[in-house]
Amino acid sequence: MASRLIASSLESTVKLNDGVIMPLFGLGVYQIENNCPQLVAAAINHGYRLIDTAEFYHNEEGVGSGLKQSGKKREEIFIVSKWWPSREGAQGALKTLDRCLKGLQSDYVDMYLLHAPQGGHCAEAYRALLDAKKQGKIRSLGVSNFGVAHLEALAKLGLDKPSVNQIELHPWQQKKDIVKYCREHDIAVMGYSPLAKGHRIQDKTVGEIAKKLSKTPAQILIRWSVQNGFITIPKTSQESRLQSNADVFDWSIPEEDMKVLDAFGDKPWSCTWNPTNNTLKEAGLQ
């Protein structure tokens, strides 16, 4: 069973089920295009060691440029990217991986994820990416937006266990069944949209807790994710917020307030899509 590790600093890491060491906190760059290189470089120079991108984000080149601008060695930074599953299946996944590496200006990507259980060819693509991992193009292979049925299907097909499942996680969307399954099967849980895309940043209850702890509402939501032991990747387009988003390690939310935030999950609400319920046929996992 995977243990719940709570990050104590930007340097905190977790050892994944394939032995790869991964930072527990980083920067998400969804919808960051024009200033992506500058933002990534600034984050790295601030101490961030994990950057999360994807084919769908159209900024892998920006991440690669940002890494170069930072002056850090490639092996010091952990980069996650994702393939958007399509009807092209294995061939499409491998082509997309090669484009990813070209954009990153790197011979490898630290972690590569199937972005969602869709496209009808996830099993064949996963097998092809496992081969790419053996070739050294991928250090760790995982999935994103996979529900319990999809994870079970991978196991039934005899495929290697994914190292990570990246899913939407914040107080209003807790996906407890998926989190429980992942932890019972040593699959690390990575949460995206910890700030719920800002849609509920003005929530009265969150504001009251923030005022009580002399923190910002954003810090409360990010700390909730960190305190739950999720790999956390808050997104920002502003360099000025990189520091405040990362100032969540030397304090904690009291248990009574965590219970209040956890209660939001009784009425689940999503700030984005939710493909975790796609059928196995839609995913191509039968």
Disulfide bonds with the S-S distance in Angstrom:
none
